[in-house]
């Protein structure tokens, strides 16, 4: 593989892997030391002839499902996928319950 191809594939794969330090950035976008080490590891695997999927599988095995920017949907990752929905749903339930309670308190004050 020539250097341009290696660099291109390394960049493409790095965009799909999450920096485990920053957590909201890919390793391609992160300046963290660990992200730099992860990029070097990706590059080494690409130079060794691994396919893109093999490199991602290796990184997933080494760092867990969370390292993937789009982790697979399976019981172990349900919290990653559905946790934000649970928080939003819980917040909406709390909001409407609180609003109803406040409205009931106002109605009682008007009757007195």
C-alpha positions as CSV (number, residue, x, y, z in Angstrom):
1,X,0.0,0.0,0.0
2,X,1.3,3.5,-0.8
3,X,1.4,6.2,1.8
4,X,-1.5,8.1,0.4
5,X,-3.8,5.1,0.5
6,X,-2.8,4.3,4.0
7,X,-3.4,7.9,5.1
8,X,-6.8,7.9,3.4
9,X,-7.9,4.7,4.9
10,X,-6.5,5.6,8.4
11,X,-8.5,8.8,8.3
12,X,-11.7,7.1,7.2
13,X,-11.5,4.5,9.9
14,X,-10.5,7.1,12.5
15,X,-13.6,9.0,11.8
16,X,-15.7,6.0,12.8
17,X,-13.9,5.4,16.2
18,X,-14.7,7.4,19.3
19,X,-12.0,8.9,21.5
20,X,-12.4,7.2,24.8
21,X,-11.0,10.3,26.6
22,X,-13.0,13.0,24.9
23,X,-16.1,10.8,24.3
24,X,-17.8,13.3,22.0
25,X,-15.1,13.3,19.2
26,X,-13.7,10.8,16.9
27,X,-10.0,9.8,17.2
28,X,-9.5,11.7,14.0
29,X,-10.7,14.9,15.5
30,X,-9.3,14.5,19.0
31,X,-6.0,16.0,20.3
32,X,-5.8,13.6,23.3
33,X,-2.6,11.5,23.6
34,X,-4.7,8.3,23.7
35,X,-6.4,9.3,20.5
36,X,-3.0,9.8,18.9
37,X,-1.9,6.3,20.1
38,X,-5.2,4.9,18.7
39,X,-4.6,6.5,15.3
40,X,-1.1,5.0,15.2
41,X,-2.6,1.6,16.0
42,X,-5.1,2.0,13.2
43,X,-2.4,3.0,10.8
44,X,-0.3,0.0,11.8
45,X,-3.2,-2.4,11.2
46,X,-3.9,-0.8,7.8
47,X,-0.2,-1.1,6.8
48,X,-0.4,-4.8,8.0
49,X,-3.0,-5.4,5.4
50,X,-6.1,-5.6,7.6
51,X,-9.4,-4.6,6.1
52,X,-11.3,-1.6,7.4
53,X,-13.8,-3.9,9.1
54,X,-11.0,-6.0,10.7
55,X,-9.4,-2.8,12.1
56,X,-12.7,-1.7,13.6
57,X,-13.3,-5.2,15.0
58,X,-9.9,-5.2,16.6
59,X,-10.4,-1.7,18.1
60,X,-13.9,-2.8,19.4
61,X,-12.4,-5.9,20.9
62,X,-9.7,-3.9,22.6
63,X,-11.7,-0.9,23.8
64,X,-15.3,-2.2,23.8
65,X,-18.4,-1.3,21.9
66,X,-18.3,2.3,23.1
67,X,-15.2,3.0,20.9
68,X,-17.5,2.8,17.8
69,X,-19.2,6.0,16.9
70,X,-22.2,3.9,16.0
71,X,-22.2,1.0,18.4
72,X,-24.2,-2.1,17.5
73,X,-27.7,-2.4,19.0
74,X,-27.6,-5.3,21.4
75,X,-28.5,-5.8,25.0
76,X,-25.1,-4.6,26.3
77,X,-25.5,-1.3,24.4
78,X,-29.2,-0.6,24.9
79,X,-28.3,2.1,27.5
80,X,-26.1,3.9,25.0
81,X,-28.8,3.8,22.4
82,X,-32.0,4.3,24.5
83,X,-30.6,6.0,27.6
84,X,-31.1,9.6,26.2
85,X,-34.7,8.7,25.2
86,X,-35.4,7.5,28.8
87,X,-34.0,10.8,30.2
88,X,-36.1,12.9,27.8
89,X,-39.2,10.8,28.5
90,X,-38.7,11.0,32.3
91,X,-38.2,14.8,32.0
92,X,-41.4,15.2,30.0
93,X,-43.3,13.1,32.5
94,X,-41.9,15.2,35.4
95,X,-42.7,18.4,33.6
96,X,-46.3,17.6,32.8
97,X,-46.9,16.1,36.3
98,X,-45.4,19.3,37.9
99,X,-47.4,21.6,35.6
100,X,-50.6,19.7,36.4
101,X,-49.9,20.0,40.1
102,X,-49.2,23.7,39.8
103,X,-52.4,24.2,37.8
104,X,-54.4,22.3,40.5
105,X,-52.9,24.5,43.2
106,X,-53.9,27.6,41.3
107,X,-57.5,26.3,40.8
108,X,-57.8,25.7,44.6
109,X,-56.6,29.2,45.3
110,X,-59.3,30.6,42.9
111,X,-62.0,28.6,44.6
112,X,-61.1,29.9,48.1
